[in-house]
Amino acid sequence: MNLDWINALMGGALIGGAVSIMLLFNGRVTGVSGILNGLLSPAKNDFLWRFAFIAGLFAGGMLLRQFHAGAFVNSYHVSTELLVLAGLLVGFGTILGSGCTSGHGVCGISRLSPRSLLATMTFIAAGILTIYILRLIGVII
C-alpha cells in the first residue's frame, strides 16, 4: 500500500503551521524570496529574523540530508550546471512575479488574494510547460 500521501499531508501541515506562527509572532507573510531579498538589502532592525529564517532553511536541509539522504537524489539525471541555471531562472521569476510560491501560493491564496491566485496559476502553468518542453527535447527523461 502506497502511503506517500501521509508524507504530503505532514509536509503541508508543517508548512501551514510554520507560516501561521510567522504571521502570529512576527506579523509577516512567509514569502521566502521576499525574506531573502530583505536579507540582502536589510532595513534597520530587520536583519536578525531574516537571517535566522534563512539559516533555519539551510539547517533543516542539512538535517534532512544527514538522516534521509535519499531525499536529495537527482532522479532526473540532469547536470549540476542545469540545476544551477534552473535555480537562477526561478530567482529571476520571483522578481518578475513579485514573490514566490510560498508567498503567493501558501500565504496569498489562504488570504484569498486574487493577485496571488493568478500568480500561483502562472507558476504552475509555467512549470508544466517547462517540464513538457524539456522532456520533448530530451533534456530530461
Secondary structure, DSSP 8 states (H G I E B T S, - for coil): ---HHHHHHHHHHHHHHHHHHHHHHH-----HHHHHHHHHS--TT-HHHHHHHHHHHHHHHHHHHHH-GGGG--TT---HHHHHHHHHHHHHHHHHTTS-IIIIIIIIHHTT-HHHHHHHHHHHHHHHHHHHHHHHTTS--
